[in-house]
Amino acid sequence: MSEPTDMPEMAYVRSEILPERAPPATSVGIVGWARANLFNGIGNSILTVLALILLWYVLAFLVPWILSPTWNSGSLNECREILGTGHGHSGACWGVINERWQQLLFGFYPNGSAEGTMDQRWRPVVAFALLFVALIPILFNMISRRMNWVLLLAVLGLTGLYLGGAFGVILGLLLLAASAFVGFKAFSTSKEDRAAEIAQGAKRLPNPLIFTAIYPFLAPWLLWGGSIWLPISAALGFVVGYLAYRFLTPIVGSLVGLIIAVVASVVWWLALTSGFANLLHSIIPIGLDPVDSRNFGGFMLSVTIGVVAIACSLPIGVVLALGRQSDLLIVRALCVGFIEFIRGVPLITLLFVASTLLNIFMPPGTNFDIILRVLIMVTLFAAAYMAEVIRGGLAALPTGQYEAADALGLDYWKAQRLIIMPQALKISIPGIVSTFIGVFKDTVLVSIIGLLDPLGLTNGIRGDQNWNGIVWELYGFIALMFFIFCFSMSRYSMYLERRLRTDHR
C-alpha cells in the first residue's frame, strides 16, 4: 500500500496558449543579418573588420577621384588647373570623355560635321534599339505581343520625328499615336486578361517573330546603307530555297530536296542577287547613303561583331556537336577536325588570316569587306567552343532520354528537336553564356588588324596634344561599358536558369 504524499501534481501540458512575442532584435533585420553572415565567429569577425578597413581606404581614394569637377575641361592642363595642382593631378580628368564619348561609341561614322552632309549616327542608334525589339520575343516570354508592337512602333515613330521633314514628322506622329493606342489597350486590361493574352499569344496581332526574322536583313542596310533592294534580294534567297524544298521533296525525297534547296539558295545569292537588286533600284531608287567599313569603330563595331558572332555561333555549334556524335565516319571526322583545329589556334591568328590571306582564295577582283571577313572568323571561332559546350550538355543526359525517344517512335531529328536538345541546352546554359561573354570581350582584338574598336581609338585620342597622358579615364570608361553588357548577359543567364528549372527544390 502506497503512502500518501503532499507534493502537488506536475502538469506536463500547458492549459493556456502563451501570448505572441516579437523576435529578438538581434536576430532580425540588419543586425540579425550581420550577426548571421559577418560576425558569426571570432575569425569571421576579424576578417569582416579588416575588409571594412580596406574598403574604407579604397573608397576614400576612389570616390574623390571619380567625383572630380573636370567634366567641362578642354585639356589635361585645364584639369590640373581645376584640381589645383601643377604637377600631376589627384582627380579624374573627365573632359576627355565629355569631348570624345561619341567617337568612342560610333568611331568615325559620319556625323554631319562636313559641309553639306547629314548626321548619319541615327542609323546605328536605331539599329541598336531595334535589336532589343527583335530579341524580346526570343529572350522573354512574359511580354505580350501588344508590348512588342508598342516598342517597335515607338522606335520607328521617334526615328521619323528625328529625321524631320513633313513626311517624317507626319509618319512619326502617326506611329507614336498607334504605339500609344496599342499600349493603352494593353494597360487598360485586367491582370487576368493580360495573363490570358500572354498565354494565348494575342492572336489578333501579328507574331513579333516576323520582325525578328526581318531584322538580320534590316540591320546591315541601316549600318552600311545602299539600296533597300539588296537586303530584300538576299532575303528572297531563303524563299527560293524553301520553294525548291517544298516542291521537290515529294519527287526526289527529303535529303535530296534539302541539298537542291541549299544549292538553289547559294546560286541565287552568288549569281542573281546583285543583278536583281540593281534592276529594282533602277526602277524604284530607294536607299540610304553608303558608309564604308573603315568608318566603323567604337562600341558600335564591338556590338556588331559580338551580336553577329553570338547569333550565328549557337546554331553552328549545335550542328557541330551533333556531327561530332554522328555514326557517319566522314561527318564525325570533319566536325572533329574543324573543332580541334579552331580550338588549337589563337583567335588573333585567325584574324590575321582574315585580314591578309582570305582574299587570296577569292576570285580576282572580289571586294571582300574586312568587317565581313572578321565576322566569319569570329563566328567560326565561337562555334567551335560552343560545340564543345553543347556536347557536354548532350553527354550529361541519361541514356533513358534517348531510349524514351526511340520508344515513342520519333526519328532522329524529331528526337533531337523535341526531347534531347532542349534538355541539353538547359544544362549548358552557364557554359553557353560564358562563351558569349568571352566572344564579346574578344572583339577588342580586332584593333590588332587595324579596325578601330574602343581600345584602338584610345591610341588616337591619347595622341592628341590636349589629352596626352590620359590613361585611367579612357580605359575606365571602356571597362564600364563592357561590364554593363557582360553583366546583363550574366544576369539574363541566371533568370533563364530559374525560368527553366523544373525540379521541386
C-alpha positions, 0 to 999 in steps of 0.5 A: 500500500502506497503512502500518501504524499503532499507534493502537488501534481506536475502538469506536463501540458500547458492549459493556456496558449502563451501570448505572441512575442516579437523576435529578438532584435538581434536576430532580425533585420540588419543586425540579425543579418550581420550577426548571421553572415559577418560576425558569426565567429571570432575569425569571421569577425576579424576578417569582416573588420579588416575588409571594412578597413580596406574598403574604407581606404579604397573608397576614400581614394576612389570616390574623390577621384571619380567625383572630380569637377573636370567634366567641362575641361578642354585639356589635361592642363585645364584639369590640373588647373581645376584640381589645383595642382601643377604637377600631376593631378589627384582627380579624374580628368573627365573632359576627355570623355565629355569631348570624345564619348561619341567617337568612342561609341560610333568611331568615325561614322559620319556625323554631319560635321562636313559641309553639306552632309547629314548626321548619319549616327541615327542609323546605328542608334536605331539599329541598336534599339531595334535589336532589343525589339527583335530579341524580346520575343526570343529572350522573354516570354512574359511580354505580350505581343501588344508590348512588342508592337508598342516598342517597335512602333515607338522606335520607328515613330521617334526615328521619323520625328528625328529625321524631320521633314513633313513626311517624317514628322507626319509618319512619326506622329502617326506611329507614336499615336498607334504605339500609344493606342496599342499600349493603352489597350494593353494597360487598360486590361485586367491582370487576368486578361493580360495573363490570358493574352500572354498565354494565348499569344494575342492572336489578333496581332501579328507574331513579333517573330516576323520582325525578328526574322526581318531584322538580320536583313534590316540591320546591315542596310541601316549600318552600311546603307545602299539600296533597300533592294539588296537586303530584300534580294538576299532575303528572297534567297531563303524563299527560293530555297524553301520553294525548291524544298517544298516542291521537290521533296515529294519527287526526289525525297527529303535529303535530296530536296534539302541539298537542291534547296541549299544549292538553289539558295547559294546560286541565287545569292552568288549569281542573281542577287546583285543583278536583281537588286540593281534592276529594282533600284533602277526602277524604284531608287530607294536607299540610304547613303553608303558608309564604308567599313573603315568608318566603323569603330567604337562600341558600335563595331564591338556590338556588331561583331559580338551580336553577329558572332553570338547569333550565328555561333549557337546554331553552328555549334549545335550542328557541330556537336551533333556531327561530332556524335554522328555514326557517319565516319566522314561527318564525325571526322570533319566536325572533329577536325574543324573543332580541334583545329579552331580550338588549337589556334589563337583567335588573333591568328585567325584574324590575321588570316582574315585580314591578309590571306582570305582574299587570296582564295577569292576570285580576282577582283572580289571586294571582300569587306574586312568587317565581313571577313572578321565576322566569319572568323569570329563566328567560326571561332565561337562555334567551335567552343560552343560545340564543345559546350553543347556536347557536354550538355548532350553527354550529361543526359541519361541514356533513358532520354534517348531510349524514351525517344526511340520508344515513342517512335520519333526519328532522329531529328524529331528526337533531337528537336523535341526531347534531347536538345532542349534538355541539353541546352538547359544544362549548358546554359552557364557554359553557353553564356560564358562563351558569349561573354568571352566572344564579346570581350574578344572583339577588342582584338580586332584593333590588332588588324587595324579596325578601330574598336574602343581600345584602338581609338584610345591610341588616337585620342591619347595622341592628341596634344590636349589629352596626352597622358590620359590613361585611367579615364579612357580605359575606365570608361571602356571597362564600364561599358563592357561590364554593363553588357557582360553583366546583363548577359550574366544576369539574363543567364541566371533568370533563364536558369530559374525560368527553366528549372523544373525540379521541386527544390 
